Amino acid sequence: MAVRPRRSRAGPGRARPSRTGDVDNDTVKAKDDVRDERPVILVVEDEALTIMDLSDVLDAAGYEALQSASAERALGLLTGRTDIVALITDVELSGKTDGFDLARSAAQMRPDLPIVVVSGRSKPDPDRMPSHARFVARPCRGDDILEVLRTLMKG
């Protein structure tokens, strides 16, 4: 009995997916190269549509949006990633830590980090925000947040 070679499910003329996803290694490398060149903004928001919309605005402006739904995860990212150049956070987040506490912790970890705090329910609280952070009230557009962020980054 002869053993037949395994055939690719990809079919003729189609690339076989790599083990790391549906893209080949050249595509992965190109994406990594682009990411390394774009400033990384940590966006902390637990509402999916809001974080996607803001991430799209940041992406169109030449930034890489690193998304997190909780302050606890965001603090881990800030600890582990030195390429994060700014933080945008909502006040009301899932988990035990809110956006004000996240902003204060982030400012203690990285005193020069530009921080934008955004909320449609909470009012700005100078006692709970780092002195260099800025508050943006909702409703607002992603471009409004981007403008405040750019002002802070110029510094």
C-alpha positions as CSV (number, residue, x, y, z in Angstrom):
1,M,0.0,0.0,0.0
2,A,1.5,3.3,-1.1
3,V,1.5,6.3,1.2
4,R,0.1,9.4,-0.5
5,P,1.6,12.8,0.3
6,R,-0.6,15.2,2.3
7,R,-2.2,17.9,0.2
8,S,-2.6,21.4,1.3
9,R,-6.1,22.5,2.1
10,A,-5.2,25.9,0.8
11,G,-5.7,24.8,-2.8
12,P,-3.8,25.5,-5.9
13,G,-2.2,28.9,-6.2
14,R,-3.1,29.9,-2.6
15,A,-0.6,30.3,0.2
16,R,-0.8,27.9,3.1
17,P,-1.5,29.7,6.4
18,S,1.4,29.8,8.8
19,R,1.1,28.4,12.3
20,T,1.0,31.9,13.7
21,G,-2.0,33.1,11.7
22,D,-3.4,33.5,8.3
23,V,-0.5,35.7,7.0
24,D,2.9,34.7,5.8
25,N,6.1,35.7,7.6
26,D,6.8,38.6,5.2
27,T,3.5,40.2,6.1
28,V,4.1,39.7,9.8
29,K,7.5,41.3,9.5
30,A,6.1,44.2,7.6
31,K,3.5,44.8,10.2
32,D,6.2,44.7,13.0
33,D,8.3,47.2,11.1
34,V,5.4,49.6,10.8
35,R,4.6,49.2,14.4
36,D,8.2,50.0,15.5
37,E,8.0,53.3,13.6
38,R,4.7,54.6,14.9
39,P,4.3,56.1,18.4
40,V,2.2,53.8,20.7
41,I,-0.7,55.3,22.5
42,L,-2.3,53.2,25.3
43,V,-6.1,53.5,25.0
44,V,-8.0,52.3,28.1
45,E,-11.8,52.0,27.5
46,D,-14.2,49.2,28.3
47,E,-16.8,50.0,25.6
48,A,-15.9,48.2,22.4
49,L,-17.3,50.7,19.9
50,T,-15.7,53.6,21.6
51,I,-12.3,52.1,21.8
52,M,-12.5,51.0,18.2
53,D,-13.5,54.4,17.0
54,L,-10.8,56.2,18.9
55,S,-8.2,53.6,17.8
56,D,-9.2,54.3,14.2
57,V,-8.7,58.0,14.7
58,L,-5.3,57.4,16.2
59,D,-4.3,55.0,13.4
60,A,-5.3,57.5,10.7
61,A,-3.2,60.1,12.5
62,G,-0.1,57.9,12.4
63,Y,-0.2,56.3,15.9
64,E,-0.5,52.7,17.0
65,A,-3.4,52.3,19.4
66,L,-2.7,49.7,22.1
67,Q,-6.0,48.8,23.6
68,S,-7.0,47.7,27.1
69,A,-10.4,47.3,28.7
70,S,-9.2,47.6,32.3
71,A,-6.9,49.7,34.4
72,E,-5.2,46.7,35.8
73,R,-4.2,45.4,32.4
74,A,-3.1,48.9,31.4
75,L,-0.8,49.1,34.4
76,G,0.8,45.8,33.3
77,L,1.3,47.1,29.8
78,L,2.9,50.3,31.1
79,T,5.2,48.3,33.2
80,G,6.2,45.9,30.5
81,R,6.3,48.2,27.4
82,T,8.7,51.1,27.2
83,D,7.4,52.1,23.7
84,I,4.1,53.6,25.1
85,V,4.4,57.4,24.6
86,A,1.0,58.5,25.9
87,L,-2.2,57.3,27.8
88,I,-5.8,58.0,27.0
89,T,-8.3,56.6,29.6
90,D,-11.9,56.7,30.3
91,V,-12.9,57.2,34.0
92,E,-15.4,54.4,34.4
93,L,-13.7,51.1,33.7
94,S,-14.4,47.5,34.4
95,G,-12.4,46.2,37.3
96,K,-11.5,47.7,40.7
97,T,-9.4,50.7,39.4
98,D,-11.0,53.6,37.7
99,G,-9.4,56.0,35.2
100,F,-8.4,58.6,37.7
101,D,-6.5,56.1,39.8
102,L,-4.9,54.7,36.6
103,A,-3.8,58.2,35.5
104,R,-2.2,58.8,39.0
105,S,-0.4,55.5,39.0
106,A,0.8,56.0,35.4
107,A,2.1,59.5,36.3
108,Q,4.0,58.0,39.2
109,M,5.5,55.3,37.0
110,R,6.3,57.7,34.2
111,P,6.2,61.4,35.3
112,D,6.6,62.7,31.7
113,L,3.8,60.6,30.2
114,P,1.1,62.6,28.5
115,I,-2.3,61.6,29.9
116,V,-5.8,62.4,28.7
117,V,-8.7,61.4,30.9
118,V,-12.1,61.2,29.2
119,S,-15.6,60.9,30.7
120,G,-19.2,61.6,29.9
121,R,-20.4,60.9,33.4
122,S,-17.7,62.1,35.8
123,K,-16.5,65.6,36.3
124,P,-12.9,66.6,36.2
125,D,-11.4,66.1,39.7
126,P,-8.2,68.0,40.2
127,D,-7.5,66.2,43.5
128,R,-7.6,62.8,41.7
129,M,-5.8,63.8,38.4
130,P,-2.1,64.3,37.8
131,S,-1.2,67.9,37.4
132,H,-0.1,67.5,33.8
133,A,-3.1,65.4,32.7
134,R,-6.0,66.9,30.8
135,F,-9.7,66.1,31.0
136,V,-12.0,65.9,28.0
137,A,-15.8,65.8,28.6
138,R,-18.0,63.6,26.5
139,P,-19.8,63.9,24.1
140,C,-16.7,64.6,22.0
141,R,-15.2,63.4,18.8
142,G,-12.1,61.3,18.6
143,D,-10.4,64.2,16.8
144,D,-11.1,66.4,19.9
145,I,-9.2,63.8,22.1
146,L,-6.4,63.6,19.5
147,E,-6.0,67.4,19.5
148,V,-5.7,67.5,23.3
149,L,-3.2,64.6,23.1
150,R,-1.1,66.3,20.5
151,T,-1.0,69.5,22.6
152,L,0.2,67.5,25.6
153,M,2.8,65.7,23.5
154,K,4.3,68.9,22.3
155,G,4.7,69.8,25.8
